[in-house]
Amino acid sequence: MIIDCHGHFTTAPPQLAAWRDRQVAAAGTPGDAPDPDELVITDDDLRGAIEGNQLRLMDERGIDLTVFSPRASFMAHHIGDFEVSSVWARICNDLVHRVSRLYPDRFAMGAMLPQSPGVDPATCLPELRRAVEELGAVSVNLNPDPSGGHWTAPPLTDRSWYPLYEAMVEYDVPAMIHVSTSCNPAFHTTGAHYLNADTTAFMQLVQGDLFADFPTLRFVVPHGGGAVPYHWGRFRGLAMALGRPDPEELLDNVLFDTCVYHQPGIDLLTRVIPSRAILFASEMIGAVRGVDPDTGHHFDDTWRYVDATPYLSGEERTAVRSGNALRVHPRLAARLAAAGRLAAADR
């Protein structure tokens, strides 16, 4: 199998964005907020949104299954208050769950959390539990900056996050560390804020002792880890200067995906980071949707790069393709095993 651990519902039917526009317009005046029941999206609408887009590209590129979560830029936790985020997260999670039920062999649900700036992360627990217990989520997206580019939240090692980590350990689900839209004009959402956040989150983990308290907690740092693999020597040197362990010791708990959109980038990732800490991903259909004129292939056709890199052995390539994803997402592995879909090579 080829398992893509990073997909978002970026092609959701237009009714979703129209309802969200009404909700955003009513933020601050709860009495004007639209009723969630006014949002009507049929199964045929969902099929139309998926079959000509993500599913078509998965078939063309040989991707068997995608861990599929709500559109990251739509999370927009900085808009409104916790109630706004709570209603919005529930709607988006329900839609992704419906996709995973319509195509159970092709999509597994990843959930967003109803985070809100300055609000205790523990308020997200009811939706996290609902997503796992009722909707079958195999992972969650965790936003380290709900303020949308102003970085008002404490670092991920702060104890305020611990209730979420305790639940993740209880359910044995990983979190993808994924920010949302930047409302700070200094940071372009996908070109700066996303990559800044990946790098920042990793440095927070270098500075702390989070995994001493949660030895089985797992984080996926997307977009190839931001600047981390490229500056691995810097992180090693800083860790030494700070009296911290070598960053490689984090890699039992912290993994990087392959959302890197050129061959030299994947070559560097696979040369610097041990293969056990790399998960295949493409984030399609996502931030970079065009065709690279230098290669004639889509930038986000990332399996092409992983398959071509000389820095993975055959066994390591198999681990990146699916084995690591199954290890990091045990609920996904259990689901596939129950369906008889796991070959020996994938286990």
C-alpha positions as CSV (number, residue, x, y, z in Angstrom):
1,M,0.0,0.0,0.0
2,I,0.9,3.6,-0.4
3,I,-0.6,5.7,2.5
4,D,-0.7,9.4,2.2
5,C,-0.8,10.7,5.8
6,H,-1.6,14.3,4.9
7,G,-4.7,15.2,3.0
8,H,-7.3,18.0,3.5
9,F,-10.8,18.5,2.1
10,T,-9.8,21.5,0.1
11,T,-12.5,20.8,-2.6
12,A,-15.5,20.8,-0.2
13,P,-18.8,21.7,-1.9
14,P,-19.3,25.5,-2.1
15,Q,-22.2,25.4,0.3
16,L,-19.7,24.9,3.1
17,A,-17.8,28.1,2.4
18,A,-21.1,30.0,2.0
19,W,-22.3,28.9,5.4
20,R,-18.9,29.8,6.9
21,D,-19.1,33.3,5.5
22,R,-22.4,33.7,7.2
23,Q,-21.0,32.4,10.5
24,V,-17.9,34.7,10.2
25,A,-20.2,37.7,9.5
26,A,-22.2,37.0,12.6
27,A,-19.1,36.5,14.9
28,G,-19.7,38.8,17.9
29,T,-23.4,38.7,17.6
30,P,-24.4,35.1,18.5
31,G,-28.1,35.7,17.8
32,D,-27.3,36.2,14.1
33,A,-25.3,33.0,13.7
34,P,-26.6,30.6,11.1
35,D,-28.1,27.4,12.2
36,P,-25.9,24.3,11.3
37,D,-29.0,22.6,10.1
38,E,-29.3,25.2,7.3
39,L,-26.2,23.7,5.7
40,V,-27.3,21.0,3.3
41,I,-24.7,18.9,1.6
42,T,-25.8,15.7,0.0
43,D,-23.8,12.5,-0.5
44,D,-23.9,13.3,-4.2
45,D,-22.4,16.7,-3.5
46,L,-19.6,14.9,-1.6
47,R,-19.0,12.4,-4.4
48,G,-18.8,15.2,-6.9
49,A,-16.3,17.0,-4.8
50,I,-14.1,14.0,-4.3
51,E,-14.2,11.8,-7.3
52,G,-12.9,14.3,-9.9
53,N,-10.3,15.7,-7.5
54,Q,-8.6,13.8,-4.7
55,L,-9.8,10.4,-5.7
56,R,-8.8,10.8,-9.4
57,L,-5.3,12.0,-8.5
58,M,-4.9,9.2,-6.0
59,D,-5.7,6.7,-8.7
60,E,-3.4,8.4,-11.2
61,R,-0.5,8.4,-8.7
62,G,-1.0,5.0,-7.1
63,I,-2.0,6.2,-3.7
64,D,-4.2,3.7,-1.9
65,L,-5.4,5.6,1.1
66,T,-5.3,9.1,2.5
67,V,-5.6,10.3,6.1
68,F,-8.1,13.1,5.3
69,S,-8.9,16.0,7.5
70,P,-10.7,19.3,7.2
71,R,-9.1,22.1,5.2
72,A,-6.3,23.5,7.3
73,S,-6.6,27.1,6.2
74,F,-10.4,26.9,6.9
75,M,-9.8,26.0,10.6
76,A,-9.2,29.8,11.2
77,H,-9.2,29.4,15.0
78,H,-8.6,33.1,15.4
79,I,-12.1,34.0,14.1
80,G,-14.8,34.5,16.8
81,D,-14.8,32.8,20.1
82,F,-14.7,29.2,21.3
83,E,-18.4,28.7,20.5
84,V,-17.7,29.7,16.9
85,S,-14.8,27.3,16.6
86,S,-16.7,24.5,18.3
87,V,-19.7,24.7,15.9
88,W,-17.3,25.0,12.9
89,A,-15.1,22.1,14.0
90,R,-18.2,19.8,14.4
91,I,-19.5,20.7,11.0
92,C,-16.1,20.1,9.3
93,N,-15.4,16.9,11.1
94,D,-18.8,15.5,10.3
95,L,-18.2,16.2,6.6
96,V,-14.8,14.5,6.6
97,H,-16.4,11.6,8.4
98,R,-19.0,11.3,5.7
99,V,-16.3,11.1,3.1
100,S,-14.5,8.4,5.0
101,R,-17.8,6.4,5.1
102,L,-18.6,6.9,1.4
103,Y,-15.1,5.7,0.5
104,P,-13.9,3.5,3.5
105,D,-11.2,1.9,1.5
106,R,-9.6,5.2,0.4
107,F,-10.0,7.7,3.2
108,A,-9.4,7.6,6.9
109,M,-10.6,10.5,9.0
110,G,-8.3,13.1,10.7
111,A,-10.1,15.6,13.0
112,M,-9.7,19.3,13.6
113,L,-10.0,20.7,17.1
114,P,-12.2,23.7,18.2
115,Q,-9.2,25.7,19.4
116,S,-9.6,29.4,20.2
117,P,-6.9,32.0,21.2
118,G,-6.5,32.3,24.9
119,V,-8.9,29.5,25.7
120,D,-7.8,26.5,27.7
121,P,-6.9,23.7,25.3
122,A,-8.9,21.3,27.6
123,T,-12.1,22.7,26.1
124,C,-11.3,20.7,23.0
125,L,-11.6,17.4,24.7
126,P,-15.3,16.8,24.0
127,E,-14.8,17.1,20.3
128,L,-11.6,15.1,20.3
129,R,-13.4,12.3,22.1
130,R,-16.4,12.5,19.8
131,A,-14.2,12.4,16.7
132,V,-12.4,9.3,17.9
133,E,-15.2,7.4,19.6
134,E,-18.1,8.3,17.3
135,L,-16.5,9.3,14.0
136,G,-13.5,7.0,13.8
137,A,-10.8,9.6,13.6
138,V,-7.3,8.0,13.4
139,S,-5.4,11.3,14.0
140,V,-6.0,15.0,15.0
141,N,-4.7,18.3,13.8
142,L,-3.2,20.4,16.6
143,N,-2.7,24.1,15.9
144,P,0.3,25.5,18.0
145,D,-0.8,29.1,17.1
146,P,-4.6,29.5,17.3
147,S,-4.1,33.3,17.1
148,G,-3.3,33.1,13.3
149,G,0.2,34.3,13.1
150,H,0.6,36.3,16.3
151,W,1.9,33.4,18.4
152,T,0.1,34.2,21.7
153,A,-0.2,30.5,22.8
154,P,2.4,28.9,25.1
155,P,4.8,26.4,23.6
156,L,3.7,22.9,23.0
157,T,5.7,21.7,26.0
158,D,3.6,23.9,28.4
159,R,1.4,22.0,30.8
160,S,-1.7,23.7,29.6
161,W,-1.6,21.3,26.6
162,Y,-1.4,18.2,28.8
163,P,-5.1,17.3,28.9
164,L,-5.0,17.0,25.1
165,Y,-1.9,14.9,25.2
166,E,-3.4,12.6,27.9
167,A,-6.4,12.0,25.7
168,M,-4.2,11.3,22.7
169,V,-2.2,8.8,24.7
170,E,-5.4,7.2,25.9
171,Y,-6.8,6.8,22.4
172,D,-3.3,6.1,20.9
173,V,-3.8,8.7,18.2
174,P,-1.1,11.0,16.8
175,A,-1.4,14.7,16.2
176,M,-0.2,16.5,13.1
177,I,1.2,19.9,14.1
178,H,-0.6,22.1,11.6
179,V,-1.4,25.8,11.8
180,S,-4.2,27.5,9.9
181,T,-4.6,30.8,8.1
182,S,-2.3,33.7,9.0
183,C,-4.1,36.9,9.7
184,N,-0.7,38.6,10.2
185,P,0.2,40.3,6.9
186,A,3.9,39.7,7.6
187,F,3.4,35.9,7.2
188,H,2.0,34.4,4.0
189,T,-0.2,31.5,5.1
190,T,1.3,28.6,3.1
191,G,4.7,30.1,2.1
192,A,5.7,31.4,5.5
193,H,3.3,30.7,8.4
194,Y,3.1,26.9,7.8
195,L,6.8,26.4,7.4
196,N,7.6,28.8,10.3
197,A,5.3,26.8,12.5
198,D,6.8,23.5,11.6
199,T,10.3,24.8,12.5
200,T,9.1,26.6,15.7
201,A,7.2,23.5,17.0
202,F,10.3,21.4,16.6
203,M,12.5,23.9,18.4
204,Q,10.0,24.0,21.3
205,L,10.3,20.2,21.6
206,V,14.1,20.4,21.5
207,Q,13.9,22.9,24.4
208,G,11.5,20.8,26.6
209,D,11.1,17.4,28.2
210,L,7.6,16.6,26.9
211,F,8.3,13.0,26.0
212,A,9.6,12.2,29.5
213,D,6.0,12.8,30.6
214,F,4.4,11.2,27.5
215,P,6.8,8.6,26.1
216,T,4.2,7.2,23.7
217,L,2.9,10.6,22.4
218,R,3.5,11.1,18.6
219,F,3.6,14.2,16.5
220,V,3.8,14.5,12.8
221,V,5.5,17.7,11.7
222,P,4.3,18.4,8.1
223,H,5.8,20.0,5.0
224,G,9.0,18.1,5.4
225,G,9.6,19.6,8.8
226,G,9.9,23.1,7.6
227,A,13.5,24.2,7.9
228,V,14.5,21.4,10.3
229,P,16.2,18.9,8.0
230,Y,18.0,21.6,6.1
231,H,19.3,23.1,9.4
232,W,19.9,19.8,11.2
233,G,23.4,20.8,12.2
234,R,22.0,24.1,13.7
235,F,19.5,22.1,15.8
236,R,22.2,19.7,17.0
237,G,24.5,22.6,17.9
238,L,21.8,24.5,19.7
239,A,20.8,21.4,21.7
240,M,24.4,21.0,22.8
241,A,24.6,24.6,23.8
242,L,21.3,24.4,25.8
243,G,22.3,21.2,27.5
244,R,19.6,19.2,25.7
245,P,19.8,15.7,24.2
246,D,20.7,15.3,20.6
247,P,17.6,16.0,18.4
248,E,17.7,12.6,16.9
249,E,16.4,11.3,20.3
250,L,13.2,13.1,19.5
251,L,12.6,11.0,16.4
252,D,10.9,8.1,18.2
253,N,8.1,10.6,18.9
254,V,8.4,13.2,16.2
255,L,8.1,12.4,12.5
256,F,8.3,14.4,9.3
257,D,6.2,14.0,6.2
258,T,7.2,14.2,2.6
259,C,5.2,17.3,1.5
260,V,8.4,18.7,-0.2
261,Y,7.8,19.6,-3.8
262,H,11.1,19.0,-5.6
263,Q,13.6,16.1,-5.9
264,P,16.5,17.8,-4.1
265,G,14.3,18.5,-1.1
266,I,13.2,14.9,-0.8
267,D,16.8,13.8,-1.3
268,L,18.0,16.0,1.6
269,L,15.1,14.9,3.8
270,T,15.8,11.2,3.3
271,R,19.6,11.7,3.6
272,V,19.4,13.7,6.9
273,I,16.4,12.2,8.7
274,P,16.4,8.5,9.6
275,S,13.8,6.6,7.4
276,R,11.9,5.5,10.6
277,A,10.9,9.1,11.1
278,I,9.5,9.9,7.6
279,L,5.9,9.4,6.5
280,F,4.8,9.6,2.9
281,A,2.5,12.5,2.2
282,S,1.5,14.8,-0.6
283,E,-1.1,17.3,0.8
284,M,-2.8,17.2,-2.5
285,I,-5.0,19.0,-3.5
286,G,-3.3,21.7,-1.4
287,A,-1.2,24.9,-1.5
288,V,0.8,24.0,-4.6
289,R,-1.3,22.7,-7.4
290,G,0.5,23.6,-10.6
291,V,2.8,21.7,-12.9
292,D,6.5,22.1,-12.5
293,P,7.7,23.4,-15.9
294,D,11.2,21.8,-15.2
295,T,9.8,18.3,-14.9
296,G,6.4,18.3,-16.5
297,H,4.8,16.8,-13.4
298,H,2.7,18.3,-10.6
299,F,4.8,19.7,-7.8
300,D,2.7,17.7,-5.3
301,D,3.2,14.4,-7.0
302,T,5.6,13.5,-4.2
303,W,5.7,9.7,-4.5
304,R,7.6,10.3,-7.7
305,Y,10.4,11.9,-5.6
306,V,10.3,9.4,-2.8
307,D,10.5,6.5,-5.3
308,A,13.5,8.1,-7.1
309,T,15.6,9.2,-4.1
310,P,18.9,7.2,-3.8
311,Y,19.0,7.7,0.0
312,L,16.4,5.0,0.8
313,S,16.9,1.2,0.6
314,G,14.1,-0.9,-0.6
315,E,13.1,-1.8,2.9
316,E,13.3,1.8,4.0
317,R,11.2,2.9,1.0
318,T,8.5,0.4,2.1
319,A,8.5,1.8,5.6
320,V,8.1,5.4,4.3
321,R,5.4,4.2,1.8
322,S,3.2,2.6,4.5
323,G,4.9,0.9,7.4
324,N,5.7,4.0,9.3
325,A,2.2,5.4,8.8
326,L,0.7,2.2,10.2
327,R,3.0,2.3,13.2
328,V,2.2,5.9,13.9
329,H,-1.6,5.5,13.3
330,P,-2.4,2.2,15.1
331,R,-6.2,2.8,14.8
332,L,-5.7,2.9,11.0
333,A,-3.6,-0.3,11.1
334,A,-6.3,-2.0,13.2
335,R,-9.0,-0.9,10.8
336,L,-7.1,-2.2,7.7
337,A,-6.2,-5.4,9.5
338,A,-9.9,-6.0,10.3
339,A,-10.7,-5.5,6.6
340,G,-8.0,-8.0,5.6
341,R,-6.0,-5.3,3.7
342,L,-2.6,-5.6,5.3
343,A,0.0,-7.6,3.4
344,A,2.9,-8.9,5.4
345,A,5.1,-6.2,3.9
346,D,2.9,-3.5,5.2
347,R,2.9,-4.6,8.8
